[in-house]
Amino acid sequence: PHPHLNHVSPPPYHATWITAGLPIGYGLVAFCFSGHAVIPSIYNSMESPQRFEQMISYSFVLVLACCTTVAASGYYIFGSTVSDQITISLHDAPQIDAAGAMKLLTWLMIVTVFSKFSLYMFPLALGMEEIVAPFVKTERVMEMTYTLIKFTLIVSALCVAVFIPSFAFLCTLVGLICTVIVSVIFPAAAHLKLFGPHLPVWEKCIDWLLIVVGAIFAVVGTIATIRA
């Protein structure tokens, strides 16, 4: 018998509405858009910085389309039994002759992690280097310090991946606490503060709606996630 046939997965079912999953789901969705740390680096690297707003709009639309497609596909295939990470469900699925596809998927994930990790860690390492730079006297010690900072960040990320029991809850908390504030509440509040007297009423209503709804979801979602 094929080895995958010995693995029995629960039958998929599709629930119409699961209220208990809203806080975690909202946090995970917000976490997918938490790429603001790399925006200054991207802006400085652009050949035409004046097209930054157009580029960022297209980028977010592309990210939304990709995430929606993956989420809909995972739910369609596995139903409400889908794991927090769809790759786990794909690995555990009793599919015959899917070893090649899983190896390809694994290597694609490795390449993605390498590219995203360096892109995300660069602004953080640069910020920490700027903090310690005034206290470093020689060039040699500075190079050793920069190497130690990068190594510490890598080890810290590894420890989080290994020792955090449920990474989905961590992503949810980061999405609810940090990303909602940075990507929803703060931009709307800054827009009102900077251009409030010149904005039409409908734009003011949208900004206030984003602020209020974002704050409610952040508070309620964080409490529900911690209790879970």
C-alpha positions as a Markdown table, in Angstrom:
| # | Residue | x | y | z |
|---|---|---|---|---|
| 1 | Pro | 0.0 | 0.0 | 0.0 |
| 2 | His | 1.0 | 3.6 | -0.7 |
| 3 | Pro | 2.4 | 5.3 | 2.5 |
| 4 | His | 0.0 | 8.2 | 2.1 |
| 5 | Leu | -2.9 | 5.9 | 2.3 |
| 6 | Asn | -2.2 | 5.1 | 5.9 |
| 7 | His | -2.7 | 8.7 | 6.9 |
| 8 | Val | -6.3 | 9.4 | 7.6 |
| 9 | Ser | -7.3 | 13.1 | 7.4 |
| 10 | Pro | -10.5 | 14.5 | 8.8 |
| 11 | Pro | -13.1 | 15.0 | 6.1 |
| 12 | Pro | -13.3 | 18.6 | 4.9 |
| 13 | Tyr | -16.4 | 20.6 | 5.7 |
| 14 | His | -17.3 | 24.2 | 4.9 |
| 15 | Ala | -18.9 | 26.2 | 7.6 |
| 16 | Thr | -20.9 | 29.2 | 6.5 |
| 17 | Trp | -19.8 | 31.5 | 9.4 |
| 18 | Ile | -17.4 | 31.0 | 12.3 |
| 19 | Thr | -17.5 | 34.0 | 14.6 |
| 20 | Ala | -14.8 | 32.7 | 16.9 |
| 21 | Gly | -12.3 | 32.9 | 14.0 |
| 22 | Leu | -12.8 | 36.5 | 13.2 |
| 23 | Pro | -10.1 | 38.0 | 15.5 |
| 24 | Ile | -7.4 | 35.6 | 14.4 |
| 25 | Gly | -8.4 | 35.9 | 10.8 |
| 26 | Tyr | -8.3 | 39.7 | 10.9 |
| 27 | Gly | -4.9 | 39.7 | 12.6 |
| 28 | Leu | -3.5 | 37.3 | 10.0 |
| 29 | Val | -4.9 | 39.3 | 7.2 |
| 30 | Ala | -3.4 | 42.5 | 8.7 |
| 31 | Phe | 0.0 | 40.7 | 9.2 |
| 32 | Cys | 0.1 | 40.0 | 5.4 |
| 33 | Phe | 0.3 | 43.7 | 4.8 |
| 34 | Ser | 3.0 | 44.5 | 7.5 |
| 35 | Gly | 5.8 | 45.3 | 5.1 |
| 36 | His | 6.2 | 48.9 | 6.0 |
| 37 | Ala | 9.7 | 48.5 | 7.3 |
| 38 | Val | 11.0 | 48.0 | 3.8 |
| 39 | Ile | 9.2 | 50.9 | 2.2 |
| 40 | Pro | 12.0 | 53.5 | 2.8 |
| 41 | Ser | 14.6 | 51.1 | 1.3 |
| 42 | Ile | 12.4 | 50.5 | -1.7 |
| 43 | Tyr | 11.7 | 54.2 | -2.1 |
| 44 | Asn | 15.4 | 55.1 | -2.0 |
| 45 | Ser | 16.2 | 52.3 | -4.5 |
| 46 | Met | 13.6 | 53.4 | -7.1 |
| 47 | Glu | 14.8 | 54.9 | -10.4 |
| 48 | Ser | 11.7 | 57.1 | -10.5 |
| 49 | Pro | 10.6 | 57.9 | -6.9 |
| 50 | Gln | 7.8 | 60.1 | -8.2 |
| 51 | Arg | 6.0 | 56.9 | -9.2 |
| 52 | Phe | 6.1 | 55.5 | -5.7 |
| 53 | Glu | 2.4 | 55.9 | -4.9 |
| 54 | Gln | 1.5 | 54.2 | -8.2 |
| 55 | Met | 3.9 | 51.4 | -7.4 |
| 56 | Ile | 2.7 | 50.9 | -3.9 |
| 57 | Ser | -0.9 | 50.8 | -5.0 |
| 58 | Tyr | -0.2 | 48.1 | -7.6 |
| 59 | Ser | 1.9 | 46.2 | -5.0 |
| 60 | Phe | -0.9 | 46.0 | -2.4 |
| 61 | Val | -3.4 | 45.0 | -5.1 |
| 62 | Leu | -1.1 | 42.2 | -6.2 |
| 63 | Val | -0.5 | 41.1 | -2.6 |
| 64 | Leu | -4.3 | 41.1 | -1.9 |
| 65 | Ala | -5.0 | 39.1 | -5.1 |
| 66 | Cys | -2.3 | 36.5 | -4.2 |
| 67 | Cys | -3.4 | 36.1 | -0.6 |
| 68 | Thr | -7.1 | 35.9 | -1.5 |
| 69 | Thr | -6.4 | 33.2 | -4.2 |
| 70 | Val | -4.4 | 31.1 | -1.8 |
| 71 | Ala | -6.9 | 31.5 | 1.0 |
| 72 | Ala | -9.9 | 30.6 | -1.2 |
| 73 | Ser | -8.0 | 27.7 | -2.7 |
| 74 | Gly | -7.1 | 26.3 | 0.7 |
| 75 | Tyr | -10.6 | 26.6 | 2.0 |
| 76 | Tyr | -12.1 | 25.1 | -1.2 |
| 77 | Ile | -9.8 | 22.1 | -0.9 |
| 78 | Phe | -9.7 | 21.4 | 2.8 |
| 79 | Gly | -12.7 | 23.3 | 4.1 |
| 80 | Ser | -12.7 | 24.3 | 7.8 |
| 81 | Thr | -10.0 | 21.7 | 8.5 |
| 82 | Val | -7.4 | 23.7 | 6.8 |
| 83 | Ser | -4.3 | 24.5 | 8.9 |
| 84 | Asp | -3.1 | 28.0 | 9.8 |
| 85 | Gln | -0.4 | 27.4 | 7.2 |
| 86 | Ile | -1.8 | 25.8 | 4.0 |
| 87 | Thr | 1.5 | 24.1 | 3.4 |
| 88 | Ile | 0.9 | 21.9 | 6.4 |
| 89 | Ser | -2.4 | 20.8 | 5.0 |
| 90 | Leu | -0.8 | 20.1 | 1.7 |
| 91 | His | 1.9 | 18.0 | 3.3 |
| 92 | Asp | -0.6 | 16.0 | 5.4 |
| 93 | Ala | -3.1 | 15.5 | 2.6 |
| 94 | Pro | -3.4 | 11.8 | 1.4 |
| 95 | Gln | -2.5 | 12.6 | -2.2 |
| 96 | Ile | -0.8 | 10.0 | -4.3 |
| 97 | Asp | 2.2 | 10.9 | -6.5 |
| 98 | Ala | 2.4 | 14.4 | -5.0 |
| 99 | Ala | 6.0 | 14.0 | -3.7 |
| 100 | Gly | 7.5 | 16.0 | -6.6 |
| 101 | Ala | 5.0 | 18.9 | -6.2 |
| 102 | Met | 5.8 | 19.0 | -2.4 |
| 103 | Lys | 9.5 | 19.1 | -3.0 |
| 104 | Leu | 9.0 | 22.0 | -5.5 |
| 105 | Leu | 6.8 | 23.8 | -3.0 |
| 106 | Thr | 9.4 | 23.3 | -0.3 |
| 107 | Trp | 12.2 | 24.8 | -2.3 |
| 108 | Leu | 10.0 | 27.7 | -3.4 |
| 109 | Met | 9.3 | 28.4 | 0.3 |
| 110 | Ile | 13.0 | 28.3 | 1.1 |
| 111 | Val | 13.8 | 30.7 | -1.7 |
| 112 | Thr | 11.0 | 33.0 | -0.5 |
| 113 | Val | 12.3 | 32.9 | 3.1 |
| 114 | Phe | 15.8 | 33.8 | 2.1 |
| 115 | Ser | 14.7 | 36.7 | -0.1 |
| 116 | Lys | 12.2 | 38.1 | 2.4 |
| 117 | Phe | 14.3 | 37.6 | 5.4 |
| 118 | Ser | 17.2 | 39.7 | 4.1 |
| 119 | Leu | 14.8 | 42.4 | 2.9 |
| 120 | Tyr | 12.9 | 42.6 | 6.2 |
| 121 | Met | 16.0 | 42.4 | 8.4 |
| 122 | Phe | 18.0 | 45.1 | 6.5 |
| 123 | Pro | 16.1 | 48.1 | 7.9 |
| 124 | Leu | 16.1 | 46.7 | 11.4 |
| 125 | Ala | 19.8 | 46.0 | 11.4 |
| 126 | Leu | 20.5 | 49.4 | 9.9 |
| 127 | Gly | 18.5 | 51.1 | 12.6 |
| 128 | Met | 20.3 | 49.2 | 15.4 |
| 129 | Glu | 23.7 | 50.0 | 13.7 |
| 130 | Glu | 22.8 | 53.7 | 13.7 |
| 131 | Ile | 22.0 | 53.5 | 17.5 |
| 132 | Val | 25.3 | 51.9 | 18.5 |
| 133 | Ala | 27.5 | 53.8 | 15.9 |
| 134 | Pro | 28.2 | 56.8 | 18.2 |
| 135 | Phe | 29.6 | 54.5 | 20.9 |
| 136 | Val | 32.0 | 52.7 | 18.6 |
| 137 | Lys | 35.4 | 54.3 | 18.2 |
| 138 | Thr | 37.3 | 52.2 | 15.7 |
| 139 | Glu | 36.4 | 50.8 | 12.2 |
| 140 | Arg | 37.4 | 47.3 | 13.2 |
| 141 | Val | 35.2 | 47.2 | 16.3 |
| 142 | Met | 32.4 | 48.8 | 14.2 |
| 143 | Glu | 32.5 | 45.9 | 11.7 |
| 144 | Met | 32.5 | 43.3 | 14.5 |
| 145 | Thr | 29.6 | 45.1 | 16.1 |
| 146 | Tyr | 27.6 | 45.1 | 12.8 |
| 147 | Thr | 28.3 | 41.4 | 12.3 |
| 148 | Leu | 27.2 | 40.7 | 15.9 |
| 149 | Ile | 23.9 | 42.6 | 15.4 |
| 150 | Lys | 23.1 | 40.7 | 12.2 |
| 151 | Phe | 23.9 | 37.4 | 13.8 |
| 152 | Thr | 21.8 | 38.2 | 16.9 |
| 153 | Leu | 18.8 | 39.1 | 14.7 |
| 154 | Ile | 19.1 | 35.8 | 12.8 |
| 155 | Val | 19.4 | 33.8 | 16.0 |
| 156 | Ser | 16.4 | 35.6 | 17.5 |
| 157 | Ala | 14.3 | 34.9 | 14.5 |
| 158 | Leu | 15.3 | 31.2 | 14.6 |
| 159 | Cys | 14.4 | 31.0 | 18.3 |
| 160 | Val | 11.0 | 32.5 | 17.6 |
| 161 | Ala | 10.4 | 30.0 | 14.9 |
| 162 | Val | 11.5 | 27.0 | 17.0 |
| 163 | Phe | 10.2 | 27.8 | 20.5 |
| 164 | Ile | 6.9 | 29.7 | 19.8 |
| 165 | Pro | 4.2 | 27.0 | 20.1 |
| 166 | Ser | 1.7 | 28.6 | 17.8 |
| 167 | Phe | 3.2 | 30.9 | 15.3 |
| 168 | Ala | -0.3 | 31.9 | 13.9 |
| 169 | Phe | -1.2 | 33.5 | 17.3 |
| 170 | Leu | 2.1 | 35.5 | 17.2 |
| 171 | Cys | 1.3 | 36.7 | 13.7 |
| 172 | Thr | -2.2 | 37.6 | 14.8 |
| 173 | Leu | -0.9 | 39.6 | 17.8 |
| 174 | Val | 1.6 | 41.4 | 15.6 |
| 175 | Gly | -1.0 | 42.1 | 13.0 |
| 176 | Leu | -3.6 | 43.4 | 15.5 |
| 177 | Ile | -1.3 | 45.4 | 17.7 |
| 178 | Cys | 1.4 | 46.7 | 15.3 |
| 179 | Thr | 0.1 | 46.4 | 11.7 |
| 180 | Val | -3.4 | 47.8 | 12.4 |
| 181 | Ile | -1.9 | 50.9 | 14.1 |
| 182 | Val | 0.7 | 51.5 | 11.4 |
| 183 | Ser | -1.3 | 50.6 | 8.3 |
| 184 | Val | -4.9 | 51.5 | 9.3 |
| 185 | Ile | -5.2 | 53.9 | 12.2 |
| 186 | Phe | -2.1 | 56.1 | 11.8 |
| 187 | Pro | -2.4 | 56.8 | 8.0 |
| 188 | Ala | -6.1 | 57.8 | 8.4 |
| 189 | Ala | -5.3 | 60.0 | 11.5 |
| 190 | Ala | -2.3 | 61.6 | 9.7 |
| 191 | His | -4.5 | 62.3 | 6.6 |
| 192 | Leu | -7.1 | 64.0 | 8.8 |
| 193 | Lys | -4.4 | 66.0 | 10.7 |
| 194 | Leu | -2.5 | 67.2 | 7.6 |
| 195 | Phe | -5.4 | 67.8 | 5.1 |
| 196 | Gly | -8.5 | 67.9 | 7.3 |
| 197 | Pro | -9.7 | 71.4 | 6.5 |
| 198 | His | -9.4 | 70.8 | 2.8 |
| 199 | Leu | -11.0 | 67.3 | 2.7 |
| 200 | Pro | -14.6 | 66.7 | 1.5 |
| 201 | Val | -17.0 | 65.2 | 4.0 |
| 202 | Trp | -17.0 | 61.7 | 2.5 |
| 203 | Glu | -13.2 | 61.5 | 2.8 |
| 204 | Lys | -13.4 | 62.6 | 6.5 |
| 205 | Cys | -16.0 | 60.0 | 7.1 |
| 206 | Ile | -13.9 | 57.2 | 5.6 |
| 207 | Asp | -10.9 | 58.3 | 7.7 |
| 208 | Trp | -12.9 | 58.3 | 10.9 |
| 209 | Leu | -14.4 | 54.9 | 9.9 |
| 210 | Leu | -11.0 | 53.4 | 9.5 |
| 211 | Ile | -9.8 | 54.8 | 12.8 |
| 212 | Val | -12.8 | 53.7 | 14.8 |
| 213 | Val | -13.1 | 50.2 | 13.1 |
| 214 | Gly | -9.4 | 49.6 | 13.3 |
| 215 | Ala | -9.2 | 50.5 | 17.0 |
| 216 | Ile | -12.2 | 48.3 | 17.8 |
| 217 | Phe | -10.8 | 45.3 | 15.9 |
| 218 | Ala | -7.3 | 45.8 | 17.4 |
| 219 | Val | -8.6 | 45.9 | 21.0 |
| 220 | Val | -11.3 | 43.2 | 20.7 |
| 221 | Gly | -9.1 | 41.0 | 18.5 |
| 222 | Thr | -6.1 | 41.2 | 20.9 |
| 223 | Ile | -8.2 | 40.3 | 23.9 |
| 224 | Ala | -9.9 | 37.4 | 22.1 |
| 225 | Thr | -6.5 | 36.1 | 20.9 |
| 226 | Ile | -4.9 | 36.3 | 24.3 |
| 227 | Arg | -7.8 | 34.5 | 25.9 |
| 228 | Ala | -7.7 | 31.8 | 23.2 |
